[in-house]
Every structure is written in C-alpha cells, then in structure tokens.
Amino acid sequence: MSSEPQTNCVVIGAGALGLGFLGPELTVDCHVICLDVPAKADLMVRLGAAGHYVFNESGLSMRPVRVRDVDGLCIGADEGAVREVLGGADLVFTAVGAANLPKLAPLLAAAAAERSPERPLRVLCAENGVEIARNLRQSVESQAGAEFGDCLLVGDTVMARMCRVETELSGGAPGIRPVAAGLDWGVVAEPFFGIPVEAHVVAGLRHVPTAVRADLPDRFHAAEDVKMLAHNGLHIALACLGHLQGRELFCELRQDAEALEFGRRLLMQEAVPALLRKHGNAIGRNQLLNYCDSIIRRVTCPVFRDSIARGVRGLMRKLAPTERLVYGVRTVAEQGIEPRAFATGLAAAVVVARRIGETELSFDEVLDVTCGFDAAEDGELLALIREQGKQIA
C-alpha cells in the first residue's frame, strides 16, 4: 500500500454532478469532502457518519455503485469546520450551477485570504458554459475588495458524463437505489471517465488525481467546444424538438428517424466541420467523429432514461450568449458554415420557453434581450433563426 498522503478534494455541491461524476472519479485516489447547503443536511449527516454513498451506473444495465472515502459538511452549520476543510483542501471543485456561483464568493474569498502563492487555493468550476472560471474569480475578488494574484487559481473543467437525480423513489423507480439509506432520491450517471481541466490550476500540485487531465489552452478549449456543441448542443436541440412532439423520454427518439437524422446533421454537417476548422491542431478528426457518433447513442440511452423535461428545464438560462445554442450558432457561423440545424434548435428552444411559461417575451425579444443578437451585426443569423421559428410554430 502506498504511504503517500492522499489529495484532499472538496466538492461544493452534492447533486447529480458532484455525486455522479466527481465523487466516483476523484475517490479513486483522493479523499473527498462534500459541502452543501442546509437543505441537504440529511445527506451530509449520513456522509459524515457512513463515509460512503451510492449512485446508479447506467451502462448496459443499471447497477448500484458504492463510492467510499467521502465525508459531508453543511455550509452555514459549522463555519469553523468549513473553514478548516477549505484550509486543508488541495483542490476545490464547484458543482452548484452557474447561477449559484456568486453565492460562493464570500466562502472562497475567506479561504483564498489564508493562502500563499506557494500553496494557492485551487478552484475548478464544473458548471456548464464558457468563461465560468473568469466570472467566478471576479466575484471572489470583488467580494474581498482585493486581487489575490497567485494565491488563487481558478479554472474551468469539461464535465462530459451525463448525470441526473431521480426523485421520489418510493413512488416507483425500479432498479434505482437511493443515494443513502433513509433518503427518497437517487443519482443516475452514465459511465464516462476523465476530467479535462485547465492546466494552470493543477500546475505544481504534488499529487494530481488520476482522473484529472491537465490540458494546455489549445487542447482544453477544443475539448470545451466539443462538449458545448456536440454534447450540450445536441442534447438541448433534441429536448426541445422532442417536447414539441409530445415526447417524455429521449430514448423515444430512437424510433424517430427524422429526429435522429436532424441530430446527425447538427453534428456531422455543422459541429464537426466547425470544430475541425477552429481546433484542427488540437483535436483529431477520427476521435471527434467517433465521439459525435457515440453521443447520439448516449443521449438516447434507454437505460439512462433521460427525460425531455430535464432537457428543457431552465431554457432561458440556456439561451444566454455564452450557452450551448447561441454559442453553437455563432461558432458554426464564424467558421463559414451555415448553422441551420443549430438555428432550428435555438428557434425550438425559444418556442418551447414561451409555451411552458419561462418567459413572457416575444420570439424576437428573446433573440434580442436574452440571446444578445444585434439586428445590425447579426442580420443573416437572425433571418435564419426566424425562418426556422416560423416553420416550427
């Protein structure tokens, strides 16, 4: 047995991603402490007492997997204990959703103030979107009223494993185990391994977790764009089209040749050529084609049973300029390719957001206010999106 000290990883956010991806990957060779708000106190107490939890891996079949060497602590319940945990952390992962990141600024500012350039606070953001880490660092330094320099290292990650929470297990979810004894909810996650991160955050760290792949900027931004366009872009576009067809589960789309062909066009005619033109020196053609071919099967996996409702949740947030659809439309167009499929997905998202009551804005107002398109600069893109919107409506 190795006598080397374990890397201490703190995961802020004990939800689907924290428990279904970060926990299983990091505990291979790290001790993990989960921090969450008092609403998750029941889970935090159980983690502290038992040191393990269960998630459900949806491979060829559903199987429970026990994740060990995990502790839990409530933010706000014992401020001294939380400070001590963050003080001893080698790596901190945030998995709370982009909208909640500013709420972590006081906590992280206090922790960063106790660090030095020789032992910086290393924070990796697991939230979807681009420029997440930069925005978090700005929030932390604004909270502190000072710049932390090399005492604080913040970077982005690429979270490529699909995870979801199954609620109310007692109401009927056969084959799915609760995350801990006595709780009525569980986590389902697909098997997908490795966490690309921005290399500067883990540079100099003595024991980098084996799951962490430290990427230099070119390779990292390529991986980030593959996730945004091929994974997130496909997922939300199929979710919105599925919703408009009255589907409940992504796996139902496996019987819909038209929907599958749309997904292939989005990937193979738009995402793949755009990614190769933008990141040709950092990503291999064959690797990308294999990824895009497999992602349709993963998204529509009948064992994972992803719901259309989960896909269309929070649509207005997902229509932001730095999110999957607007970012996808712009990225494809910037590479000289007409983003017709991405425009269809974006138009469908706007239509669905209005139908389910997420916004009272008109179709054009969403494109202007939420998506950030400019009538003068984005005339061609707007015309394409409106054209697709008329066909959907």
HELIX and SHEET records of a PDB file:
HELIX    1   1 ALA A   16  LEU A   17  1                                   2    
HELIX    2   2 GLY A   18  LEU A   22  3                                   5    
HELIX    3   3 GLY A   23  LEU A   26  1                                   4    
HELIX    4   4 PRO A   38  LYS A   40  5                                   3    
HELIX    5   5 ALA A   41  ALA A   50  1                                  10    
HELIX    6   6 GLU A   79  GLY A   87  1                                   9    
HELIX    7   7 ALA A   98  LEU A  104  5                                   7    
HELIX    8   8 ALA A  105  ALA A  113  1                                   9    
HELIX    9   9 ILE A  132  ALA A  144  1                                  13    
HELIX   10  10 GLY A  149  CYS A  151  5                                   3    
HELIX   11  11 LEU A  169  GLY A  171  5                                   3    
HELIX   12  12 ALA A  199  VAL A  202  1                                   4    
HELIX   13  13 PRO A  217  VAL A  226  1                                  10    
HELIX   14  14 LYS A  227  GLY A  233  3                                   7    
HELIX   15  15 LEU A  234  LEU A  244  1                                  11    
HELIX   16  16 PHE A  250  GLN A  255  5                                   6    
HELIX   17  17 ALA A  257  ARG A  264  1                                   8    
HELIX   18  18 ARG A  265  ALA A  271  3                                   7    
HELIX   19  19 VAL A  272  HIS A  279  1                                   8    
HELIX   20  20 ARG A  285  VAL A  299  1                                  15    
HELIX   21  21 ILE A  308  GLY A  311  1                                   4    
HELIX   22  22 LEU A  315  LYS A  318  1                                   4    
HELIX   23  23 ARG A  324  GLU A  334  1                                  11    
HELIX   24  24 ARG A  340  ARG A  355  1                                  16    
HELIX   25  25 PHE A  363  GLU A  365  1                                   3    
HELIX   26  26 VAL A  366  THR A  370  3                                   5    
HELIX   27  27 GLY A  379  ILE A  392  1                                  14    
SHEET    1   A 6 VAL A  70  CYS A  74  0                                        
SHEET    2   A 6 CYS A  30  ASP A  36  1                                        
SHEET    3   A 6 THR A   7  ILE A  12  1                                        
SHEET    4   A 6 LEU A  91  THR A  94  1                                        
SHEET    5   A 6 LEU A 121  CYS A 125  1                                        
SHEET    6   A 6 LEU A 152  ASP A 156  1                                        
SHEET    1   B 4 MET A  62  ARG A  68  0                                        
SHEET    2   B 4 HIS A  52  SER A  58 -1                                        
SHEET    3   B 4 GLY A 186  ALA A 189  1                                        
SHEET    4   B 4 CYS A 163  GLU A 166 -1                                        
SHEET    1   C 2 ILE A 195  GLU A 198  0                                        
SHEET    2   C 2 VAL A 212  ASP A 215  1                                        
END                                                                             
